[in-house]
Amino acid sequence: MRAVRWHGRGDVRFETVPDAPEPGPDEIRLAVAWCGLCGSDVLEYRSGPLLVPVERPHPVTGRRAPLALGHEVSGRVADAGARAARAGLTPGTLVVLNALLPCRDCPSCRSGDWHLCPDFGHLGMSADGGLADLITVPAEMAVPAPEGLDAQTAALGEPFAVAWHLLRRAGLPRGRRCLVVGAGSIGLAAALMLRAEGNEVTVTDTAAQRLAVCAALGLDPLPVADGAPAGEYGGADVVLECSGTGPGFDLACRAARPGGTVGLAGLPERPVPFDVAAAAHRELTLVGSMSHQTDADLRPALDFLAGHAEEAATLITGRVELPDAVRDGLDVLAGPDRGRHIKILVRAGGMA
């Protein structure tokens, strides 16, 4: 089969590899339809290894590089183990994958918080991911897509689940004044969900192309230059930081009203300064948000996508074929034109 595999920093290759193994009783083999490219894929390509194990096998998966990238996966079940098939994951079923592979034994796993497992593995980082024609995974990772949801839009399930988890961590605001910092896929997903919950939503970004998408979606775009809004912005009840930059974090803290909440989903490449005294004096509530959970986040996200498919599909700004995933995908997102994209999807060999 075909796959796009990480071998080292700056060394990601399109190559032919053995087919994904036949599924065990509790596994499925998925014919990948679409796989989204994420900022973490770009970081591994440009600056890795960060999460990809190289010297030692991963403690949960037992794998190390080279590995196929990609964790935002939709596809159709090609074949299923006996117990997986009895659970309804029959051939042809369109599913979206929760990419986490937890240890199952730590306190977080035993409490059901798999996303907080200190040793969790991850498709596309510590096990083969979705930039391939086929992938074999535990059946419990697969969530059937709601009726009527197409495979392309379903591939947005993971970033929308991350956004929904962020909203939950921020208290599921309703009827509030909200600011989203960063108009990437997670930021815009959060903005769309906030609006659906009856909030007043403004979105900031430094890229004019992304702000144009905000405007096309009927969201309120606010240009940002050098970490400061171009114009006045009053205090927000809730600010969601989705840019993963130091200036974005600084802006998020400054834009929140006294007593406001700042939700943190962006992951800066390096530590950023933080004015603790100002946060204390203004009684800000800062909440971190890490990944998502299957039932609490991924399933509601897929339901949201099914009900808002047209506006969600606006976030797809590029579609490339699997052989072109490096040249027309990773290289673009690592280069000077990255600001014109929100989400690039890669089409694999599965039925779309």
C-alpha positions as CSV (number, residue, x, y, z in Angstrom):
1,M,0.0,0.0,0.0
2,R,1.0,3.7,-0.2
3,A,2.0,5.8,2.8
4,V,3.6,9.1,3.7
5,R,6.1,8.3,6.5
6,W,8.3,10.4,8.8
7,H,11.9,9.3,8.8
8,G,13.6,12.3,10.3
9,R,13.5,16.1,10.6
10,G,12.7,17.4,7.1
11,D,12.6,13.8,5.8
12,V,9.0,12.7,5.1
13,R,8.6,10.3,2.2
14,F,5.8,9.0,0.0
15,E,6.6,5.3,-0.4
16,T,5.2,1.8,-0.8
17,V,5.0,-0.3,2.4
18,P,3.4,-3.6,3.4
19,D,-0.4,-3.5,3.8
20,A,-1.8,-2.7,7.2
21,P,-2.2,-6.0,9.1
22,E,-5.4,-8.0,9.2
23,P,-7.5,-6.9,12.2
24,G,-7.7,-8.9,15.4
25,P,-11.0,-9.7,17.1
26,D,-11.3,-6.2,18.5
27,E,-9.8,-4.3,15.6
28,I,-10.8,-2.9,12.3
29,R,-8.9,-2.2,9.1
30,L,-9.9,1.1,7.7
31,A,-9.7,2.2,4.1
32,V,-8.7,5.8,4.7
33,A,-10.7,8.3,2.7
34,W,-9.4,11.6,3.9
35,C,-6.8,12.7,6.4
36,G,-6.3,16.3,7.6
37,L,-2.9,17.9,8.0
38,C,-2.4,19.4,11.4
39,G,0.1,21.9,12.9
40,S,1.6,19.0,14.9
41,D,2.4,17.2,11.6
42,V,4.1,20.3,10.4
43,L,6.1,20.7,13.6
44,E,7.4,17.1,13.4
45,Y,8.3,17.7,9.8
46,R,10.1,20.9,10.4
47,S,11.4,20.6,13.9
48,G,11.1,16.9,15.0
49,P,11.4,14.5,16.6
50,L,9.1,16.0,19.2
51,L,6.6,13.2,19.8
52,V,7.8,10.6,17.2
53,P,9.9,8.0,19.1
54,V,13.3,7.5,17.5
55,E,15.8,6.0,19.8
56,R,13.4,3.9,21.9
57,P,10.1,2.3,21.0
58,H,7.0,4.1,22.4
59,P,6.1,2.6,25.9
60,V,2.4,2.0,24.8
61,T,2.6,1.2,21.1
62,G,6.1,-0.4,20.9
63,R,6.7,1.5,17.7
64,R,9.3,4.0,16.6
65,A,10.2,5.8,13.3
66,P,9.6,5.5,10.5
67,L,5.9,6.0,10.9
68,A,3.0,7.2,8.8
69,L,1.9,10.6,9.8
70,G,-1.7,11.8,10.1
71,H,-4.3,11.6,12.9
72,E,-7.4,13.5,11.5
73,V,-8.8,10.5,9.8
74,S,-12.1,9.5,8.1
75,G,-12.6,6.3,6.2
76,R,-14.7,3.2,5.6
77,V,-14.3,-0.1,7.4
78,A,-12.6,-2.5,5.0
79,D,-12.7,-5.5,7.3
80,A,-13.4,-6.1,10.9
81,G,-12.6,-8.6,13.6
82,A,-15.4,-10.7,14.9
83,R,-16.2,-8.7,18.0
84,A,-15.8,-5.4,16.2
85,A,-18.3,-6.6,13.5
86,R,-20.8,-7.6,16.1
87,A,-20.6,-4.1,17.5
88,G,-21.8,-2.7,14.2
89,L,-18.5,-1.8,12.5
90,T,-19.3,-3.7,9.4
91,P,-17.5,-3.2,6.0
92,G,-18.4,0.0,4.3
93,T,-19.3,1.9,7.5
94,L,-18.0,5.5,7.4
95,V,-16.1,6.2,10.7
96,V,-13.9,8.9,12.2
97,L,-11.0,7.9,14.5
98,N,-10.2,9.1,18.0
99,A,-6.4,9.0,17.6
100,L,-5.4,8.4,21.2
101,L,-3.8,5.2,22.3
102,P,-3.7,5.3,26.2
103,C,-1.8,3.0,28.5
104,R,-5.0,2.0,30.3
105,D,-3.3,1.6,33.7
106,C,-2.4,5.0,35.0
107,P,-4.7,7.0,37.4
108,S,-6.0,9.1,34.5
109,C,-6.8,6.1,32.4
110,R,-8.5,4.3,35.2
111,S,-10.7,7.4,35.8
112,G,-11.7,7.5,32.1
113,D,-9.5,10.5,31.3
114,W,-7.5,8.8,28.6
115,H,-6.6,12.1,27.0
116,L,-4.6,12.9,30.2
117,C,-2.6,9.7,30.2
118,P,1.1,10.7,30.7
119,D,2.3,8.0,28.3
120,F,-0.5,7.9,25.7
121,G,0.4,7.0,22.2
122,H,-1.1,8.8,19.2
123,L,-1.8,7.7,15.6
124,G,0.5,9.5,13.3
125,M,3.1,10.1,16.0
126,S,3.7,6.9,17.9
127,A,1.9,4.5,15.7
128,D,1.1,4.5,12.0
129,G,-1.4,7.2,11.1
130,G,-3.9,8.0,8.4
131,L,-1.6,9.3,5.6
132,A,-1.8,5.8,4.1
133,D,-4.3,3.7,2.1
134,L,-5.1,1.4,5.0
135,I,-4.7,1.5,8.8
136,T,-5.5,-1.1,11.4
137,V,-6.7,0.2,14.8
138,P,-8.6,-0.9,17.9
139,A,-12.3,-0.8,17.1
140,E,-13.0,1.4,20.1
141,M,-11.2,4.2,18.3
142,A,-13.8,4.3,15.6
143,V,-17.0,6.5,15.8
144,P,-19.6,5.9,13.0
145,A,-20.4,9.1,11.2
146,P,-24.0,10.4,11.5
147,E,-26.2,9.8,8.6
148,G,-25.8,12.2,5.8
149,L,-22.3,13.3,6.8
150,D,-19.8,13.0,3.9
151,A,-16.3,11.6,4.3
152,Q,-14.6,15.0,3.6
153,T,-16.4,16.9,6.2
154,A,-16.2,13.9,8.6
155,A,-12.4,14.3,8.4
156,L,-12.9,17.6,10.4
157,G,-14.2,15.6,13.3
158,E,-11.0,15.6,15.3
159,P,-10.3,19.4,15.3
160,F,-14.0,20.1,16.0
161,A,-13.8,17.6,18.9
162,V,-10.8,19.5,20.2
163,A,-12.8,22.7,19.9
164,W,-15.8,21.3,21.7
165,H,-13.6,20.1,24.5
166,L,-12.2,23.6,24.8
167,L,-15.7,25.0,25.1
168,R,-16.6,22.5,27.8
169,R,-13.4,23.4,29.7
170,A,-14.4,27.1,29.4
171,G,-17.9,26.3,30.9
172,L,-19.9,26.0,27.7
173,P,-20.6,29.7,27.5
174,R,-24.0,30.8,26.3
175,G,-25.1,34.4,25.6
176,R,-21.7,35.7,26.4
177,R,-19.2,38.1,24.7
178,C,-16.4,35.8,23.3
179,L,-13.1,36.4,21.6
180,V,-11.3,33.6,19.7
181,V,-7.6,34.3,19.1
182,G,-6.3,32.4,16.0
183,A,-8.4,31.6,13.0
184,G,-7.0,28.1,12.3
185,S,-9.2,25.1,12.1
186,I,-9.6,24.7,15.9
187,G,-10.2,28.5,16.4
188,L,-12.9,28.7,13.6
189,A,-14.5,25.4,14.8
190,A,-14.7,26.9,18.3
191,A,-16.1,30.2,16.9
192,L,-18.8,28.3,14.9
193,M,-19.8,26.3,17.9
194,L,-19.8,29.4,20.2
195,R,-22.1,31.2,17.7
196,A,-24.5,28.1,17.6
197,E,-24.7,28.4,21.4
198,G,-26.0,32.0,21.2
199,N,-22.7,33.9,21.9
200,E,-21.4,37.1,20.4
201,V,-18.2,36.0,18.7
202,T,-15.2,38.0,17.4
203,V,-12.2,36.2,15.8
204,T,-8.7,37.7,15.6
205,D,-5.8,36.6,13.4
206,T,-2.8,38.1,11.6
207,A,-3.6,36.6,8.2
208,A,-5.9,38.5,6.0
209,Q,-6.9,35.3,4.1
210,R,-8.1,33.6,7.2
211,L,-10.0,36.7,8.3
212,A,-11.7,36.7,4.9
213,V,-12.9,33.2,5.7
214,C,-14.3,34.5,9.0
215,A,-16.2,37.2,7.2
216,A,-17.5,34.6,4.7
217,L,-18.8,32.6,7.6
218,G,-20.6,35.6,9.0
219,L,-18.2,35.8,12.0
220,D,-16.8,39.1,13.2
221,P,-13.2,39.4,12.1
222,L,-10.7,41.6,13.9
223,P,-7.2,42.2,12.4
224,V,-4.3,41.8,14.7
225,A,-0.8,43.4,14.2
226,D,2.2,42.8,16.4
227,G,0.1,41.1,19.1
228,A,-2.4,44.0,19.5
229,P,-5.8,44.3,17.8
230,A,-6.1,46.9,15.0
231,G,-8.7,49.0,16.8
232,E,-10.3,48.9,20.2
233,Y,-11.6,45.7,21.8
234,G,-13.4,45.8,25.1
235,G,-13.2,43.1,27.7
236,A,-14.5,39.6,26.7
237,D,-16.3,37.3,29.1
238,V,-14.5,34.3,27.5
239,V,-11.4,34.3,25.4
240,L,-10.2,31.1,23.7
241,E,-6.5,31.1,22.7
242,C,-6.0,28.9,19.7
243,S,-3.0,30.5,18.0
244,G,-0.3,28.7,19.9
245,T,1.9,31.9,19.9
246,G,3.3,34.0,22.7
247,P,1.6,37.2,21.3
248,G,-1.6,35.4,21.0
249,F,-1.5,34.2,24.7
250,D,-0.6,37.8,25.8
251,L,-3.5,39.2,23.8
252,A,-5.9,36.6,25.2
253,C,-5.1,37.5,28.8
254,R,-5.3,41.3,28.1
255,A,-8.6,41.0,26.2
256,A,-10.4,39.1,29.0
257,R,-12.5,41.3,31.3
258,P,-11.9,41.3,35.0
259,G,-13.3,38.0,36.3
260,G,-13.2,36.6,32.7
261,T,-12.2,33.1,31.5
262,V,-9.2,32.3,29.2
263,G,-9.3,28.9,27.6
264,L,-5.9,27.7,26.4
265,A,-5.8,25.3,23.4
266,G,-2.8,26.7,21.4
267,L,0.6,25.1,22.1
268,P,3.5,27.5,21.7
269,E,6.8,26.0,20.5
270,R,8.6,27.4,23.5
271,P,7.7,28.9,27.0
272,V,6.1,32.3,26.9
273,P,6.1,35.1,29.6
274,F,3.0,35.5,31.8
275,D,2.1,38.4,34.1
276,V,0.9,36.4,37.1
277,A,0.2,39.6,39.2
278,A,-2.1,41.0,36.5
279,A,-4.0,37.8,36.2
280,A,-4.4,37.6,40.0
281,H,-5.5,41.2,40.4
282,R,-8.1,40.8,37.6
283,E,-9.2,37.4,38.9
284,L,-8.9,35.7,35.6
285,T,-9.7,32.0,35.3
286,L,-7.2,30.2,33.1
287,V,-8.2,26.7,31.9
288,G,-6.0,24.4,29.9
289,S,-7.6,22.1,27.3
290,M,-5.9,19.0,26.1
291,S,-7.2,17.0,23.1
292,H,-10.7,15.5,23.5
293,Q,-12.7,12.6,24.7
294,T,-14.7,10.2,22.5
295,D,-18.2,10.3,24.0
296,A,-18.1,13.8,25.5
297,D,-16.5,15.5,22.5
298,L,-16.0,13.6,19.3
299,R,-19.6,12.4,19.1
300,P,-21.1,15.8,19.7
301,A,-18.6,17.3,17.2
302,L,-19.7,14.9,14.5
303,D,-23.4,15.7,15.2
304,F,-22.5,19.4,14.9
305,L,-20.7,18.8,11.6
306,A,-23.8,16.9,10.3
307,G,-26.0,19.8,11.1
308,H,-23.6,22.5,9.9
309,A,-21.9,20.7,7.0
310,E,-21.9,23.6,4.5
311,E,-20.3,26.2,6.8
312,A,-17.8,23.6,8.3
313,A,-16.7,22.6,4.8
314,T,-15.6,26.3,4.3
315,L,-12.7,25.5,6.6
316,I,-11.3,23.1,3.9
317,T,-9.0,25.3,2.0
318,G,-6.9,22.7,0.1
319,R,-7.3,19.1,-1.1
320,V,-4.3,17.1,-2.3
321,E,-3.7,13.5,-3.3
322,L,-1.6,11.2,-1.1
323,P,1.5,11.2,-3.4
324,D,1.5,15.1,-3.2
325,A,1.0,15.3,0.6
326,V,4.6,16.6,1.2
327,R,5.0,19.0,-1.8
328,D,1.5,20.4,-1.8
329,G,0.7,19.9,1.9
330,L,3.4,19.9,4.5
331,D,5.8,22.1,2.5
332,V,3.0,24.7,1.9
333,L,2.0,24.7,5.6
334,A,5.7,25.1,6.6
335,G,6.3,27.9,4.2
336,P,5.4,31.6,3.7
337,D,2.0,30.8,2.3
338,R,0.7,28.9,5.3
339,G,-1.5,31.9,6.3
340,R,-3.8,31.3,3.4
341,H,-4.8,27.9,4.6
342,I,-7.1,26.7,7.4
343,K,-7.3,23.0,6.7
344,I,-5.6,20.9,3.9
345,L,-7.1,17.4,3.5
346,V,-5.2,14.6,1.9
347,R,-7.2,12.0,-0.1
348,A,-6.0,8.4,0.3
349,G,-7.2,5.3,-1.5
350,G,-10.5,4.7,0.4
351,M,-14.0,5.3,-0.9
352,A,-14.7,9.0,-0.3
